[in-house]
Amino acid sequence: MPLGFALFFGGLLAGLVLPGDWLPGRLVGALTVVGFVTLGVGAVLTYLPVMPRIAPREIGAPVAGRWSALNSPGSKVPSHGLHAYGQTFAIDLVYEPAEGARPAFGEGPAFRPPDDFPAFGEPVLAPADGRVVAVRDGARDHRSRSTWAAFGYMIVEGFVRELGGPRHVIGNHVVVDIGDGTYAAVAHVQQGSARVRPGDTVRRGDVVGRCGNSGNSSEPHVHFQLMEHPRPALAAGLPFVFADVSIADSPPKAGVPANKQTMVAGRSTFTTS
């Protein structure tokens, strides 16, 4: 998608701005056509609905306590509306320790500081035993996008982030190799909070970082996904279910909450200090 966007609009801009003798007209036209086709094919592959053909993997929840689901594969696939960056089955989790504890969208300032939200700073956990293969925690935690006008700004901002690649979209993140060609990623991690480095071994429930608001994020939350490649730019998403979670006040079992459903996961036995 970014490549098609760059070629298409680059060709148009070259034809409009550059003097006619700088670039051959055929080259400009070819760039524009190739960009348009690439953009179209990329859009189809990015947004095409799909149903999983493999059984979901049962793993631990990347959070503990009471969380609500947004953009969940329990409601639609692809959960975020696209397959890019291994997000086909990704889920967003926002911390709501009690009903109404999280600031409501559309009420109050458009750009709230991240610590207005109870999720900010909450521990993020390894969902399975494995080896850390990638860590980034240098991106800043920006303010929320808490009104429709601010959300519109985030959409425009998201297009700019796309041009910079996945690291500018998912923000700070940790990727863990959990075996069998599967990689778990947690994203939008708080700046400077990573507790691990590439090569470290982790156990299920270990704290790997804290919830933040880095990258293309409207409010502090944990973005989680399974992938078949360690690099999101090259990865396809994989389905999963969380083990032993209580969804919508049901008894604990394996599952994934649908959009706006709450999920209660057990507290980690590891230190969070």
C-alpha positions as CSV (number, residue, x, y, z in Angstrom):
1,M,0.0,0.0,0.0
2,P,2.6,2.7,0.9
3,L,4.6,1.7,-2.2
4,G,1.6,2.1,-4.5
5,F,0.6,5.3,-2.8
6,A,4.2,6.7,-3.3
7,L,4.4,5.6,-7.0
8,F,0.9,6.8,-7.9
9,F,1.1,10.3,-6.3
10,G,4.8,10.6,-7.1
11,G,4.0,10.1,-10.8
12,L,1.1,12.6,-10.7
13,L,3.3,15.2,-8.9
14,A,6.2,14.7,-11.3
15,G,3.8,15.3,-14.3
16,L,2.4,18.4,-12.7
17,V,5.5,20.0,-11.2
18,L,8.7,19.0,-13.1
19,P,9.6,20.6,-16.4
20,G,8.7,18.5,-19.4
21,D,12.3,17.8,-20.4
22,W,13.3,16.5,-16.9
23,L,11.6,13.1,-17.2
24,P,10.2,11.4,-20.3
25,G,6.4,11.5,-20.4
26,R,6.2,7.8,-20.9
27,L,8.2,7.2,-17.7
28,V,5.9,9.5,-15.7
29,G,2.9,7.8,-17.1
30,A,4.3,4.3,-16.4
31,L,5.0,5.2,-12.8
32,T,1.5,6.5,-12.3
33,V,-0.1,3.4,-13.8
34,V,2.1,1.0,-11.9
35,G,1.4,2.9,-8.7
36,F,-2.3,2.9,-9.3
37,V,-2.3,-0.9,-10.0
38,T,-0.1,-1.6,-7.0
39,L,-2.4,0.6,-4.8
40,G,-5.4,-1.3,-6.0
41,V,-4.0,-4.8,-5.5
42,G,-2.6,-3.8,-2.1
43,A,-6.1,-2.5,-1.1
44,V,-7.7,-5.8,-2.1
45,L,-5.2,-7.9,-0.3
46,T,-5.2,-5.6,2.8
47,Y,-8.9,-5.5,3.4
48,L,-10.2,-8.8,1.9
49,P,-12.3,-10.7,4.5
50,V,-11.0,-14.1,5.5
51,M,-11.9,-17.0,7.7
52,P,-9.2,-18.9,9.7
53,R,-8.3,-22.3,8.3
54,I,-6.2,-23.4,11.2
55,A,-7.2,-24.0,14.8
56,P,-6.6,-21.1,17.2
57,R,-3.7,-21.5,19.6
58,E,-4.5,-21.3,23.3
59,I,-2.2,-18.9,25.1
60,G,-2.2,-16.8,28.2
61,A,-3.7,-13.3,28.3
62,P,-1.1,-10.5,27.9
63,V,-2.8,-8.5,30.7
64,A,-4.2,-9.2,34.2
65,G,-7.4,-7.8,35.7
66,R,-10.6,-6.5,34.0
67,W,-10.2,-5.3,30.4
68,S,-12.6,-4.5,27.6
69,A,-12.1,-5.6,24.0
70,L,-12.0,-3.3,20.9
71,N,-11.3,-4.4,17.3
72,S,-11.6,-8.0,18.3
73,P,-11.5,-11.1,16.1
74,G,-14.3,-12.3,18.3
75,S,-16.6,-9.9,16.3
76,K,-15.0,-9.8,12.8
77,V,-12.0,-10.9,10.8
78,P,-9.9,-9.0,9.9
79,S,-10.4,-7.5,13.3
80,H,-8.8,-4.1,12.5
81,G,-10.3,-4.0,9.0
82,L,-7.0,-5.0,7.3
83,H,-4.4,-7.8,7.2
84,A,-1.3,-5.6,7.1
85,Y,1.4,-6.1,9.7
86,G,0.1,-9.4,10.8
87,Q,-3.1,-7.8,12.3
88,T,-5.7,-10.2,10.8
89,F,-6.6,-11.6,14.3
90,A,-5.2,-8.8,16.5
91,I,-7.1,-7.5,19.5
92,D,-7.1,-4.2,21.4
93,L,-7.6,-4.3,25.2
94,V,-8.4,-1.3,27.3
95,Y,-8.3,-1.4,31.1
96,E,-11.5,-0.9,33.0
97,P,-11.0,-1.9,36.6
98,A,-14.6,-0.9,37.3
99,E,-17.5,0.3,35.2
100,G,-17.0,3.9,34.2
101,A,-13.3,4.0,35.4
102,R,-12.1,4.9,31.8
103,P,-12.8,8.4,30.4
104,A,-15.7,8.2,28.0
105,F,-15.1,9.1,24.3
106,G,-16.4,12.6,23.4
107,E,-16.4,13.8,27.0
108,G,-13.8,16.2,28.2
109,P,-10.6,17.4,26.4
110,A,-9.9,16.2,22.8
111,F,-6.3,15.4,23.6
112,R,-6.1,14.0,27.2
113,P,-2.7,13.2,28.7
114,P,-2.2,9.4,28.7
115,D,-2.2,9.1,32.5
116,D,-5.9,10.1,32.5
117,F,-6.6,6.5,31.6
118,P,-6.3,3.6,34.0
119,A,-4.6,1.4,31.4
120,F,-1.5,3.7,31.3
121,G,1.4,1.9,33.1
122,E,-0.4,-1.4,33.7
123,P,1.8,-4.4,33.3
124,V,2.0,-6.2,29.9
125,L,2.7,-9.9,30.2
126,A,4.3,-12.6,28.1
127,P,1.5,-14.9,26.9
128,A,3.7,-18.0,26.7
129,D,7.2,-19.3,27.4
130,G,9.6,-18.1,24.7
131,R,12.5,-16.0,23.6
132,V,12.4,-12.3,22.9
133,V,13.3,-11.5,19.3
134,A,12.5,-7.7,19.1
135,V,12.1,-4.8,21.4
136,R,11.4,-1.1,20.9
137,D,10.5,1.3,23.6
138,G,12.0,4.7,22.6
139,A,8.9,6.3,21.0
140,R,7.0,8.8,23.0
141,D,3.6,8.3,24.6
142,H,1.3,11.0,22.9
143,R,-2.0,12.4,24.1
144,S,-5.3,10.6,23.4
145,R,-7.6,11.3,20.5
146,S,-10.8,11.5,22.6
147,T,-13.3,13.3,20.3
148,W,-14.5,12.8,16.7
149,A,-12.4,15.7,15.6
150,A,-9.3,14.4,17.3
151,F,-10.0,10.9,15.9
152,G,-10.2,12.4,12.4
153,Y,-6.8,13.9,13.0
154,M,-5.5,10.5,14.1
155,I,-6.7,9.0,10.8
156,V,-4.8,11.6,8.8
157,E,-1.8,11.1,11.1
158,G,-2.0,7.3,10.5
159,F,-1.5,7.7,6.7
160,V,1.7,9.6,7.5
161,R,2.8,6.9,9.9
162,E,2.2,4.3,7.2
163,L,4.8,5.9,5.0
164,G,7.4,5.3,7.8
165,G,6.6,1.6,8.1
166,P,5.1,-0.6,10.8
167,R,7.3,0.6,13.7
168,H,5.6,4.0,13.4
169,V,2.2,2.4,13.4
170,I,2.5,-0.1,16.2
171,G,4.8,2.1,18.2
172,N,6.8,0.6,21.1
173,H,6.5,-3.2,21.0
174,V,7.9,-6.5,22.2
175,V,7.9,-9.7,20.0
176,V,8.4,-13.1,21.5
177,D,9.1,-16.4,19.7
178,I,6.8,-18.8,21.4
179,G,7.7,-21.8,19.3
180,D,6.3,-23.8,16.4
181,G,6.9,-20.9,14.0
182,T,4.6,-18.5,16.0
183,Y,5.5,-15.1,17.3
184,A,3.5,-13.0,19.9
185,A,3.6,-9.3,19.7
186,V,2.4,-6.6,22.2
187,A,2.3,-3.1,20.9
188,H,1.8,0.6,22.0
189,V,4.1,-0.2,25.0
190,Q,4.9,2.7,27.3
191,Q,8.1,4.6,26.5
192,G,11.1,3.2,28.5
193,S,9.1,0.5,30.1
194,A,10.5,-2.6,28.4
195,R,11.7,-5.1,30.9
196,V,13.4,-7.4,28.4
197,R,15.8,-7.3,25.5
198,P,16.3,-9.4,22.4
199,G,17.7,-12.8,23.4
200,D,16.1,-12.9,26.8
201,T,14.0,-15.9,27.8
202,V,10.6,-15.3,29.3
203,R,8.0,-17.5,31.0
204,R,4.3,-17.1,30.6
205,G,3.1,-14.3,32.9
206,D,6.4,-12.5,33.0
207,V,6.1,-8.7,32.8
208,V,7.7,-7.5,29.5
209,G,6.7,-3.9,29.7
210,R,3.8,-1.5,30.6
211,C,0.8,-0.3,28.7
212,G,1.4,3.0,26.9
213,N,0.1,5.1,24.1
214,S,2.8,5.1,21.5
215,G,2.3,4.7,17.7
216,N,-1.0,5.0,16.0
217,S,-3.2,4.8,19.1
218,S,-6.3,6.7,20.2
219,E,-5.8,6.0,23.9
220,P,-3.6,3.8,26.1
221,H,-4.3,0.2,25.4
222,V,-2.6,-3.2,24.7
223,H,-2.6,-4.3,21.1
224,F,-1.9,-8.1,20.9
225,Q,-1.4,-10.4,18.0
226,L,0.1,-13.7,16.9
227,M,2.1,-13.9,13.7
228,E,4.0,-16.5,11.6
229,H,7.0,-14.1,11.2
230,P,9.0,-12.0,13.7
231,R,8.7,-8.9,11.6
232,P,5.2,-7.4,11.3
233,A,5.9,-6.0,7.9
234,L,6.3,-9.5,6.5
235,A,3.9,-11.4,8.8
236,A,0.5,-13.0,8.4
237,G,-1.7,-13.1,11.4
238,L,-2.6,-16.3,13.3
239,P,-5.8,-17.0,15.4
240,F,-5.7,-17.5,19.1
241,V,-7.8,-17.9,22.3
242,F,-6.9,-16.8,25.8
243,A,-6.8,-19.5,28.4
244,D,-8.7,-19.3,31.7
245,V,-10.4,-15.9,31.2
246,S,-13.8,-14.8,32.4
247,I,-15.7,-13.2,29.5
248,A,-18.8,-11.1,30.3
249,D,-18.9,-12.6,33.8
250,S,-18.9,-16.2,32.5
251,P,-16.9,-18.9,34.4
252,P,-13.2,-19.0,33.4
253,K,-12.5,-20.8,30.1
254,A,-10.6,-20.4,26.9
255,G,-12.0,-17.7,24.6
256,V,-11.7,-14.2,23.1
257,P,-14.0,-11.4,24.1
258,A,-16.1,-9.7,21.4
259,N,-16.1,-6.0,20.9
260,K,-17.1,-4.1,24.1
261,Q,-17.2,-7.3,26.1
262,T,-15.1,-7.4,29.3
263,M,-12.5,-10.0,30.0
264,V,-11.1,-10.8,33.5
265,A,-7.7,-12.5,33.5
266,G,-5.8,-13.8,36.5
267,R,-3.2,-11.8,38.2
268,S,0.5,-12.6,37.4
269,T,2.5,-14.5,40.0
270,F,5.6,-12.5,38.9
271,T,6.7,-9.2,40.3
272,T,5.4,-6.1,38.6
273,S,7.6,-3.6,40.4
